[in-house]
Amino acid sequence: MALTVRQQASYWGIGVAVFLLALWGLGNVILPFVTGMAIAYFLDPVADRLEVLGFSRVAATVSITFVALITAILLIILLVPLLVEQLVALIKVTPAYFAQLHALLVERFPSIMEEGSAISRALQSFGETMQSQSGAFAGAVLTSAFTILDIVIFIVVAPVVAFYMLLDWDRMIAVIDGWLPRDHLPVLRGLARDVDTVLAGFVRGQFTVCAILGAFYAVALMLVGLQFGLIVGLIAGLLTFIPYVGSIIGGVLAIGLALFQFWGSPEWIAAVALIFVAGQMVEGNVLTPKLVGSSVGLHPVWLMFALAAFGTVMGFTGMLVAVPVAASLGVFFRFGVRQYLQGKLYKGTQAAKPKPRKAK
């Protein structure tokens, strides 16, 4: 006997609740597995393309893993030392920048920066705090970012999980497809295709956009001679994942640093600003339309809310799963709206009644 709509909704609701509670309860325990699944999902189209070219699934997975491993080693050797060096230097020089800002404000706005004013005390207190805590803060950042546990998770566990997930991805999808209720198979497969389209369009496309923009900003800022250009470029590229946030934060940070470094040389300040203008033009007119597309359906506000909510509840793991969950919920929400617009609750009982014939 078929289940009623209410029974089906109850079972699906319980399943979703158990899944979300499991994510919340496990927290960072599942971090390497979530990371590995994300990597495998990102690279599955590459493996499928290699299979079309004649590779077996094992050969395709091994080839992708080898290339990714070599790339990661090169990045660690070439990029990480420079990144750490610039991060430590930026933290140490921050108090000096605030001292320059204080002196500039005193010179230009003496009325609001007079001795004992609220703004003067706040800037002075912040500068003293940064100066006294800069060394400890840098050490804490590096310690928290490069603990032994994190190294094991991201250098050993996550790649191993990604390797096996990529190797068995097609079989895993086939097994999950075999578990779906037969009565709702076409609908569920259609929803799964919609979810995959959204994730492929946004996650894969946006990650690629982030990588391209991060590399462009970092290289361009370093070429114009901006100190800490590598860190600023990478921050701007990574935050591009959240629409508008990366360009705003990266642009403000880069132009602020340029004002301190190139004070008296407005052409270099303008060059830094033009780098971000060019990056936004390329992103909006070329990268995002080509790599992400216009059918993703994730509103920036909904995306930022999902990142904030999942990050608050589950920490870094929550931020990793926020986009896939938000994309999936968006697909299900649109499906529910379509069902509602086609149902009696929206159309009413009058729409189903035939119109009376006019008498001849």
N, C-alpha and C positions, 0 to 999 in steps of 0.2 A: 504494500500500500504506500502510495506516495505521501511524503510529508507535506503538511500544510505550510503556507507562507510564514506563519508565525513560528512554527517549529524550526523551519530552515533558518529564519532570522536569529532565533535563539542560539542554535548550534554555531552559526557563523560568528555571532557576537561573542560567544564564549571562547571560540578559537582565537579570535583577534585579541581579546582581553588577556588570555593566557600567554599569547605570543609577546604582547607588550610588557606584561609583568615579568616574563622571562628575560627580556632585554634589560629591563630596569634592575632586576635582581642580580643578573650576572655582571652587568656593568663592564668594567675593563677586562674581565676574564675572557670575554669573547672578542676583545679588540683585535688580536692577530687573525682570528677567523673572519671577522668582518672585513679587515684589510685585505686578506687573501682572496675572499670572494669578490671584493671590488676590483682587485687587480685582474682576476680571472675573467670577470665580466667585461672589463675594459679591453682585454687582449683576445677575447674569443673571436671577434671578426677577423683578426689577423691570422689566427689558427685556421679558421674556415677558408680564408683566401689561399693559404699555403696548401690546404688539402685539395682545393680545386686545381692547384698547379702540380699535383701529383705526390705531395708529401703524405705520409701516414700521420695519424693523430699524434702518435708518440714522437715521430721525427719533428713534426711542427712544434709540439710543446717543448721539446729539448732545444730546438733552434731558437725559439723565442726566449726561453730561459737563459740561454747562453748570451744572447745579445743584450738582454736586460741586465744580466750580471756584470758584463764588461762595462756597460754604460754606467751602472751604479758605482762600480769601483773607480772609474775615471772621475766621476763627479765628486766622490768622497775625497779622492787624492787632490784634485785640482781646486774644488770649490769650498769644501768645508773649512780648511785652515784659513783661507782668506775671509770667509764669512764670520768665523769666530773672532778673528783679529779685528775686523771692522766693528763688530758688535761691542767688543770690549772697549775699543777706542771711542765709539759713539757714547757709551755710558759714562766714560771718564770725562769727556769733553762737554757733556751736557751742562754742568754747573757754570762753565766759562761762557757758554752761549746765553744762559739766563742772566749772567752778570752783564753781558753786553746789551741784552734786551732791557735790563733795568736802567743802565746808563743812558740808552737811547730814549727811553720813556721819560726819564728825568730831564733830559735836554729838550725834548720836544713838547712835553706836557708837564711842566713843573707844578701846575696847580693841583693836579690829581695825584702827583707822585711826591708831594712834600713829605718830609720826615714825619713818621707816625701815622700816615694814612693807611687805610685798609689794604689798598693794592700794594703799597710799598712793603708793608709787613708780610703780606702773603708771598710776594716774589722773593723777599729776603729769606723767609722761612723755608720756602721750597728749595731755593738755591743751597742753603746750608744743609738741608736734609739730603739733597742729591749728592753734595760733596762728601758728606760723612758716610753715606751708605752706598756710594757708587761701587766701591770695590766688593763689598759684601753682596750687593745686588747682582753684579756680574758673575760672581762665584756661584750664587744661588741659581741663576738662570742656566749657567753651563752645567751645574750639577744635576738640576732637575731635567734638563734636556738630554743629557748623555749618561743616564744611570745605566748600570749593568743590565737591569731588567728591560729597559727600553731597547738597548742594543740587541739583546737576545730576541725580543719580540719582533722588531722590525728588520733585523738582518738575518735571522735564522728562521723563526717560526712562521712569520707572515709569508715569506717567499716559498717555503715548503708547502704551506696550505695553498697558496696560489698555484703552484706547480700541479698538485694533485687535482685541484678543482678545475683547472684548465684542461687537464688530461681527460677527466671524466665528465666534462660539462654537458656534452650532448647526451650521454647516457643518463645523467642525473635529470635533465629536462624530460627525457622520455619516461623515466620512472615516475616523476611528479605528475606528468600528463596521465599516466595510468591510474593515479589515485583520484582523479577528478570525478565528481558525480556524473554518471552517464546522461542523466536527464538534462543537465545544464552544460554539457560539454561544449557546444558551439558558442554559447554566451561566455563561458569562462575562458575559452581559447581566444575569443575576440578581445576580452578585457586584458588578457596576458599580452596579446600583440600590441594593444594600445599602451600598456605600461612599458613594454620594451621599446616602443617608438619614442615615448617621452624620455625614458632614461638614456637611450642611445643619442637622442637629439640634444639633451641637456647635459647629462653627466659626461659622456665621452666628448661631446663637442665643447662644453665649457672648460673641461680640463685641458683640452688642446689649446683653446684660446688663452687660458691662464698661463700655460707654458710659453706660448709664443710672445705674449705681452710681457711676461716677467723677464724673458731673455732680452727682448727689445729695450725695455726700460733700463735694465741693468747695464747693458752694453752701451747704450746711448748716453746715459748719465756718467758712466766712467769715461767715455770718450771726450765729453765736454769738461772733464776734470773735477766733477762734483765729488767731494769727500763723502764716503759712505754710500756712493751711488749703487753699489752691489746690493746692500741691504734694502735700500729704498725701492729699487727696482723689483726685487724678489717679493717684498711686502705688497707692493702695488699689484704685481702679477697674481699672487696668491689670493688677495682680497677681491680680485676681479670675479671670482666665483660668486660673490654677492653683487648683483648689478648696482652700478654707480658708486658703491662703497670703495672699491679698490682705486678707482681713478681719483676720487675726492681725497681720500686719506693719503694716497701716494703723492698726488699733486701738491697738497698742502705741506706735507713733510719735505718734499724735494725743494719746493720754492722757498720754504722757511730756511732750510739749510743753505740754499743759494744766496739768500739775502745776507746771511752772516758771512759766508765765504767770499762772495763776489760783490760786497758792498762797494760802490763806486764804479762798478763795471756793469751797467744795466744790460749790455748786450748779452752777457753770459746768463744773467737772470732770465732774460727773454728767451734764450736758447733752451733753458731748462723747462720753462713754461710751454714752449713750442713742442718739446718732446712729448708732453702729455696730451697736448691738443692733437698732434699727429697720431698718437696711439689711439685716442678715442675715435678719431675719424676712420682709421683703418679698422678698428674693432666694430664700429657701428655700421660701416658700409661694405666691408669685405669679410672679416673673420666670422662675426656672429651670423650673418645671413647664410654664409656658405657652410659653416661647421655646426651651428646650432639649429638654424632654421626658425621659421615663424610659427610652427604648429606645436610647440612644446606645451604651451598653456600654463606655465608656472608664473604667476604674477610676482614681481620682486618683493612686494609686501608680504605675501604668503610665504615666500622663500625665507625672508629674514625672520619672520615669526617662527617658522619651523626650526631654523637653526638655533634661535634663542631658546625656544621651549625645550627641545631635545638636549641642547647643550647644558641647560640648567639642571635637567633631571638626570642625565646620564654622563655628563662631562664630555670628554673628547670623543668617546664612542658614540654618544648621541649625535654629535655634529657630523660624524661619518654616515650615520644611517638617516639623518634628517632629510636629505634631498631625495633618496629613493622612496622613503615613506611618504613624503609630501607629494612626490610625483604620482605615486600609486593612489593615494587618497584623492588627488585631483581627478584621476581617471574614473575612480569609483563615484565621485561626486557628480561628475558630468553624466555618467551613465544613469545615476539615480534621478538627475534632473530630466533626462530624456524620457525615462520611464514615467516620471510624474506628469510630464507634459502630454504623454499619450494615454494617461489613465483617466478613470472616471473622477478621481479626486480633483483634477484640474478642469476637465471638460464639463463635469457635472452630468446629472442624469438626463437633462434636457437634450444634450448633444446626441445621446444615443437613440432618442425617440425619433421615429420617422415623421416628417412634416405632413400634416393633413392635406389631402388633395383638394383642390378647389373644385367647387361644383360647376359642371358645364352648363 
